[in-house]
Amino acid sequence: MLLLGYLGAENTGSEIRLLTIIEDVRAVFGSDVEITVGTASRANTLRLITESATLSIVEIPYVYPAAVRRLTARHDLVMLVEGSLFKDSWSSALLYLFLWGAWTARRAGAATVAYAVDAGRMKPVNRLLTRHVARSMDLIVVRTAAARDTLREAGVTRSVLDTTDTAFQYRHSAPRPAGRAPRVGLAPVNFHVWPVRARPWGSRELRYHWPYYYSWDAERARRTQELVAAWSDLLVHVVRDRGWEVQLVAMEALDTRICRQILDTLPPEVLDRTHASFAGQRTARQMVADLRGLDYLVTSRYHACVLSMETSVPQMALHHDERLASIYGELGMSDLAIGHDNPHLAAALRAGFDRLVATGAERRSRLAERLASYYLPRCAGNRDILRAWAHDAGWATAAAPQPQPQPQPSPTPPRQPVSATSLARAAE
C-alpha cells in the first residue's frame, strides 16, 4: 500500500502521524504488509524511519502528476494520511496532490482511504473537486465532527466517520528536568505568507520550492511585523515579569524564519533565557520530548497542542483556522483560543497567558481527563474502523490487534538543544 501525505518537509506533526499510522496499518494488515511512503525528501524521511523488506521510501517531485500516477498504479491501496487534507488554506497545490492521488488510484483499480484527516475552508472550485473525488473513495475518516460537517456542507454525500488524530497514540515521553525554572513553550506560525501558490517564476526570497511561492505584499508585511511584535511582547513578559524561561518551538522547519524574526527583537538579557527547539535541527522524537517537558505552552500549531497533552501541559492557542479552534472547543477551553485577527493581539496574548497561569492546575486536570476519556479511545477507533472496512472489503487482516514497535530512525548522532543566543550569533 502507498501512504501519501505531507512528508519530508521536516514537519513534526506529519512525521509523528506517519509513525502512528504505520503502527495502525501493521496492526490491521499484519507486520508483513508492504508499505511505500511517498515523500518530498527521501533523505529527510530516512532520518525518521528505516527502510526494510516491507517498508520503502519513494521521493515524489514537486511537479508531481506523472510520478503520483505511476506510484498509485503500482499499489492495491492508497491511504491519504495528511492531517490538513481537505482544505486549501496552506496551498491548493497540496490539496490537488491528494485529490490527484485518490483519483488516479481509483482509475488504476486501487482502493482509496482518507485516514484521520481534517477538512476546512475551500474555494468553490476546490469544494467541487473534493466532492467529485470523494464520491469514489472507499473510506473517509476525519479527526473531528466539525470536519465531517464541513465535508457534508461541501456536498460530500458518502459516509464520513469522525474519530481523532492518530498522533494522540504516540506515548513516548521523557521526565521533566528537575531543578530548573518554569519553562514556557511558544510555537509560532506566520499565517500571513500562506497560501503558497504555483507560478513559473518569482522572488528567490519568497520561493517555497519551485514552482511554489509564498504570498506577500505590503499588507502581509505589516501584519507579519505586528505578529512578530505580539510574540516578542509575550516572550519578554514571561522572562522579565515572571522570571521564567522560554522554549521557542519551530514545529516545522519553515517556522524557523518567524522564530528568528522574534529572536532578532529580543534584548540580550531576555535572549539569554530563551532556548530553541527547531524542526530540522532536532528530530521529531526530540521535538516531542521538548514539548512534553514544558510547564506551559502557547501554540499556533495543532500538533504542538496534541503532542503536549501526554504530560498535560497547560496551554493556549493563537489560531488562524478551524483546527485549533475545533480542538479547543472539544476541550472546553475556547476562552484560551485567540484569533490571529484580534485587533489588540499583543494585549490579548499577554492577558490570555496570565489567565492560563492563574488556572493552570484546572487546565492540567482537564487535559489529562480529556486525553484519557475522549482522545485515546477515539484514537483507537481509527484502527477499529480500518480493520472493519478491510474485513468487509475482503482484505486479509491480522487475526487480532498486535501492538508493533514504532519504526526506528536511522542511526544519527544525538542533537542537543541549543540556546537562542547561540542561534542569534550564528545568524549574524
Secondary structure as the mmCIF struct_conf table of DSSP 4:
data_model
#
loop_
_struct_conf.conf_type_id
_struct_conf.id
_struct_conf.beg_label_comp_id
_struct_conf.beg_label_asym_id
_struct_conf.beg_label_seq_id
_struct_conf.end_label_comp_id
_struct_conf.end_label_asym_id
_struct_conf.end_label_seq_id
STRN STRN1 LEU A 2 LEU A 4
BEND BEND1 GLY A 5 TYR A 6
BEND BEND2 GLY A 8 ALA A 9
STRN STRN2 ASN A 11 ASN A 11
HELX_RH_AL_P HELX_RH_AL_P1 THR A 12 PHE A 29
TURN_TY1_P TURN_TY1_P1 SER A 31 ASP A 32
STRN STRN3 ILE A 35 THR A 39
BEND BEND3 ALA A 40 ALA A 40
HELX_RH_AL_P HELX_RH_AL_P2 ARG A 42 LEU A 46
TURN_TY1_P TURN_TY1_P2 ARG A 47 LEU A 48
STRN STRN4 SER A 52 SER A 52
TURN_TY1_P TURN_TY1_P3 ALA A 53 THR A 54
STRN STRN5 LEU A 55 GLU A 59
BEND BEND4 TYR A 62 VAL A 63
HELX_RH_AL_P HELX_RH_AL_P3 PRO A 65 ALA A 73
TURN_TY1_P TURN_TY1_P4 ARG A 74 ARG A 74
BEND BEND5 ASP A 76 ASP A 76
STRN STRN6 LEU A 77 LEU A 80
BEND BEND6 GLY A 83 SER A 84
STRN STRN7 PHE A 86 PHE A 86
BEND BEND7 SER A 89 TRP A 90
HELX_RH_AL_P HELX_RH_AL_P4 SER A 92 ARG A 107
TURN_TY1_P TURN_TY1_P5 ALA A 108 GLY A 109
STRN STRN8 ALA A 111 VAL A 117
STRN STRN9 ALA A 119 ALA A 119
HELX_RH_AL_P HELX_RH_AL_P5 PRO A 124 ALA A 134
TURN_TY1_P TURN_TY1_P6 ARG A 135 SER A 136
BEND BEND8 ASP A 138 ASP A 138
STRN STRN10 LEU A 139 VAL A 142
BEND BEND9 ARG A 143 THR A 144
HELX_RH_AL_P HELX_RH_AL_P6 ALA A 145 GLU A 153
TURN_TY1_P TURN_TY1_P7 ALA A 154 GLY A 155
BEND BEND10 ARG A 158 ARG A 158
STRN STRN11 LEU A 161 ASP A 162
HELX_RH_3T_P HELX_RH_3T_P1 THR A 166 GLN A 169
HELX_LH_PP_P HELX_LH_PP_P1 PRO A 175 PRO A 177
TURN_TY1_P TURN_TY1_P8 ALA A 178 GLY A 179
STRN STRN12 ARG A 183 ALA A 187
HELX_RH_3T_P HELX_RH_3T_P2 PHE A 191 VAL A 193
BEND BEND11 PRO A 195 PRO A 195
STRN STRN13 ARG A 197 ALA A 198
BEND BEND12 PRO A 200 PRO A 200
HELX_RH_3T_P HELX_RH_3T_P3 ARG A 204 LEU A 206
STRN STRN14 ARG A 207 HIS A 209
TURN_TY1_P TURN_TY1_P9 TRP A 210 PRO A 211
STRN STRN15 TYR A 212 TYR A 213
HELX_RH_AL_P HELX_RH_AL_P7 ALA A 218 VAL A 236
HELX_RH_PI_P HELX_RH_PI_P1 HIS A 237 ASP A 241
HELX_RH_AL_P HELX_RH_AL_P8 ARG A 242 ARG A 242
STRN STRN16 GLU A 245 ALA A 250
BEND BEND13 MET A 251 MET A 251
STRN STRN17 GLU A 252 GLU A 252
HELX_RH_3T_P HELX_RH_3T_P4 ALA A 253 ASP A 255
HELX_RH_AL_P HELX_RH_AL_P9 THR A 256 LEU A 263
TURN_TY1_P TURN_TY1_P10 ASP A 264 THR A 265
HELX_RH_AL_P HELX_RH_AL_P10 PRO A 268 LEU A 271
TURN_TY1_P TURN_TY1_P11 ASP A 272 ARG A 273
STRN STRN18 THR A 274 PHE A 278
STRN STRN19 ALA A 279 ALA A 279
TURN_TY1_P TURN_TY1_P12 GLY A 280 GLN A 281
STRN STRN20 ARG A 282 ARG A 282
HELX_RH_AL_P HELX_RH_AL_P11 ALA A 284 ARG A 292
TURN_TY1_P TURN_TY1_P13 GLY A 293 GLY A 293
BEND BEND14 ASP A 295 ASP A 295
STRN STRN21 TYR A 296 THR A 299
BEND BEND15 SER A 300 SER A 300
HELX_RH_AL_P HELX_RH_AL_P12 TYR A 302 SER A 308
HELX_RH_3T_P HELX_RH_3T_P5 MET A 309 THR A 311
TURN_TY1_P TURN_TY1_P14 SER A 312 SER A 312
STRN STRN22 GLN A 315 HIS A 319
BEND BEND16 HIS A 320 ASP A 321
HELX_RH_AL_P HELX_RH_AL_P13 GLU A 322 LEU A 331
TURN_TY1_P TURN_TY1_P15 GLY A 332 GLY A 332
HELX_RH_3T_P HELX_RH_3T_P6 SER A 334 LEU A 336
STRN STRN23 ALA A 337 GLY A 339
TURN_TY1_P TURN_TY1_P16 HIS A 340 ASP A 341
TURN_TY1_P TURN_TY1_P17 PRO A 343 HIS A 344
HELX_RH_AL_P HELX_RH_AL_P14 LEU A 345 ALA A 358
TURN_TY1_P TURN_TY1_P18 THR A 359 THR A 359
HELX_RH_AL_P HELX_RH_AL_P15 GLY A 360 ARG A 370
HELX_RH_PI_P HELX_RH_PI_P2 LEU A 371 TYR A 375
HELX_RH_AL_P HELX_RH_AL_P16 LEU A 376 ASP A 392
TURN_TY1_P TURN_TY1_P19 ALA A 393 GLY A 394
BEND BEND17 ALA A 399 ALA A 400
HELX_LH_PP_P HELX_LH_PP_P2 PRO A 405 PRO A 411
STRN STRN24 VAL A 418 SER A 419
HELX_RH_AL_P HELX_RH_AL_P17 ALA A 420 ALA A 427
#
